[in-house]
Amino acid sequence: MEKLLDRKIKIIWDFRGPTASHTAEHYLKHLKEFAEVEELKYDLEGLEHFSPTHSIAYLVVDEMELKEVRSILKPHRGQVYSGKI
């Protein structure tokens, strides 16, 4: 079991509408740049497409980085990430 502050958090931005896929792809470029400049602990970001009108861009951060990253990037939501890094 992971210690409370050793968790990985997936922060998520939802995009909806006919251009959701394109907008999420564009936003992902900015997330990658941010992760590189800020030297975040994990190098994991990505996209998920749920329908032609709903896509997300996400960034996985260490829980210790969450407060600062959240205040800068203003994600729509988040969840504990249980996948492999």
N, C-alpha and C positions, 0 to 999 in steps of 0.2 A: 504494500500500500504506500502510495506516495505521501510524503510529508506535505502539509498544507501549503507551504510556500515553495515547494519544488514542482508544483503543477505547471503544466503548459496550458495557455489559454488561447483559444481561437477567437480572434476578434473579427467581426463580420460587417460588411457593408452590403445592403440589399439594393438591387437596381431593378426597377419594374418598368414595363412599357415596351413598345416595339423596338427600342434601341438598347434594351437592357444588356444584351450580350456584348455589344460594342462598348458601351459605357463601362461595364465591369472590366473588360480587357484593358481599356485605357487607364482605369483607376489602378489596376494591378501594376502597371509600369511605375506609377508613383509610389506604390507601396514598396516595390523592390528597391527603388532609389532611396527611400526613407530608411529601410532596414540596413542598407549598405552604409549610408552616411552616419547613422546613429550606432552602428556596430552592435546590433541586437544579437542576443545570445543564439537564437535559432535563425536559420536561413530557410524558412518555409513559408511560402505564400502560394496562393492559387486561386482558381476559379471553379465554380460549380454552376451548371445550367440546369434549372429545374423545369423550365418550359420556354417557349419562344418569347415570353414576356416577363420572365423572372430569372435573374442571374445574381450570383454573389461573388464578391472578391473578398479574400480573407488573408489574414496575417497571423501566424502563431508566435506568441511571445511568452517569455518566462513570467511567472506571476509577479516576481519582484519588479519587472519592467512595466507591468500593466498600468499602474496609476499614471505614470508620466506619458506613456504612449497614448493612453485613452484621452488624456486631457489635450494632447496635441492633435490627434487624428479624428476624434469624435466618431468612433464606430457606432453602428446602429444597435448592435447586440454582441453577445459573446457567449462562449460555452467552454467547458473544460475539454481540452484536446487529449484524446487517448491514443492517437495514431503514433506511428514511428517517426522519429526525426532523422 
